[in-house]
């Protein structure tokens, strides 16, 4: 059994490594987005909506891993660019969000560009890792994600990765 100091040091190590990987992967995406004049937080919203016909702000907030006010700010920017619609749901307090045709076109274009040839260093790097080790990493990351964020988040992430592999 690890001491609390060892356990905390391990948690620090995992957290910091993940944070560093996330930061560099995000920088890669930001470079791709510059030519579309879309900021990363807004693209994260477009990306989530790309896989769903309609979502509530609460669902969107959960998958974007941010609070509703941040999601709302991004949605207003995206609505003003005619990339999303914000409709009243069944209950007047609930807003249903969806991509416009233009929002879907731009998100699909960014996806297609990266499927054909990617400037994303992160993708190239993952291809250098042996598949068995990558599978183990994904299993471990999925357990951590399910425990800390929730199985709905992890399941949605796996579902969208499968959509990319099988349908796009």
Protein Blocks (a to p, Z undefined) as FASTA:
>chain_A
ZZfklmmmmmmmmmmmmmmmmmmmmmmmmmmmmmnopafklmmmmmmmmmpmbdcfklmm
mmnopafklmmmmmmmmmmnopaccdddfblkbccddddfklmmmmmmmmmmmmmpccbf
klmmmmmpcfklmmmmmmmmmmmmmmmnopklmmmmmmmmmmmmmmZZ
